[in-house]
């Protein structure tokens, strides 16, 4: 849970850069830490076929947070 709290405290620009360049890793770990095992593994192993990457970029830019699917 410390990863989630630390990530949530980051500035929006840093979050956006991490999302653009490392979303399958950061997004997967974030979702796993939130307890969303299926979504976390989906992000880690597939990158959610770039659809999740685009969704994460949009939600971080607009709402300063990740959405948690599944």
VMD Tcl script that draws the C-alpha trace (Angstrom):
set ca {
  {0.00 0.00 0.00}
  {2.96 2.32 0.44}
  {3.49 2.29 -3.32}
  {-0.10 3.46 -3.85}
  {0.22 6.28 -1.31}
  {3.58 7.36 -2.71}
  {2.28 7.30 -6.28}
  {-0.87 9.23 -5.33}
  {1.26 11.98 -3.74}
  {3.34 12.55 -6.90}
  {2.89 15.65 -9.01}
  {0.62 15.22 -12.03}
  {3.51 15.84 -14.46}
  {5.59 13.07 -12.90}
  {2.60 10.71 -12.93}
  {1.94 11.53 -16.58}
  {5.57 10.87 -17.55}
  {5.61 7.57 -15.67}
  {2.35 6.62 -17.35}
  {3.55 7.50 -20.84}
  {6.83 5.61 -20.60}
  {6.26 2.84 -18.02}
  {2.50 2.28 -17.81}
  {2.39 -1.53 -18.05}
  {4.83 -1.81 -15.15}
  {3.69 1.10 -12.97}
  {0.01 0.60 -13.76}
  {0.23 -3.12 -13.12}
  {1.98 -2.72 -9.79}
  {-0.46 0.03 -8.78}
  {-3.44 -2.19 -9.51}
  {-1.87 -5.17 -7.74}
  {-1.19 -3.01 -4.68}
  {-4.82 -1.85 -4.70}
  {-5.89 -5.50 -4.54}
  {-7.07 -5.80 -8.14}
  {-5.15 -8.96 -9.01}
  {-6.70 -9.66 -12.42}
  {-6.33 -6.08 -13.64}
  {-2.77 -5.85 -12.31}
  {-1.67 -9.04 -14.02}
  {-3.40 -7.99 -17.24}
  {-1.48 -4.70 -17.24}
  {1.84 -6.32 -16.35}
  {1.77 -9.10 -18.90}
  {-0.04 -7.55 -21.84}
  {0.07 -3.81 -21.38}
  {-3.69 -4.15 -21.92}
  {-3.03 -3.96 -25.67}
  {-2.41 -0.18 -25.56}
  {-6.07 0.52 -24.78}
  {-5.31 0.64 -21.07}
  {-2.27 2.79 -21.74}
  {-4.41 5.39 -23.54}
  {-7.07 5.24 -20.81}
  {-4.43 5.72 -18.12}
  {-2.90 8.72 -19.90}
  {-6.32 10.36 -20.21}
  {-7.36 9.69 -16.60}
  {-4.04 10.85 -15.16}
  {-4.16 14.02 -17.26}
  {-7.78 14.79 -16.34}
  {-8.23 13.42 -12.82}
  {-4.66 12.91 -11.55}
  {-5.29 9.22 -10.79}
  {-5.48 5.76 -12.35}
  {-8.75 4.02 -12.94}
  {-8.93 0.53 -11.48}
  {-10.70 -1.92 -13.77}
  {-11.94 -5.43 -13.08}
}
mol new
graphics top color blue
foreach p $ca { graphics top sphere $p radius 0.5 }
foreach p [lrange $ca 0 end-1] q [lrange $ca 1 end] { graphics top cylinder $p $q radius 0.2 }
display resetview
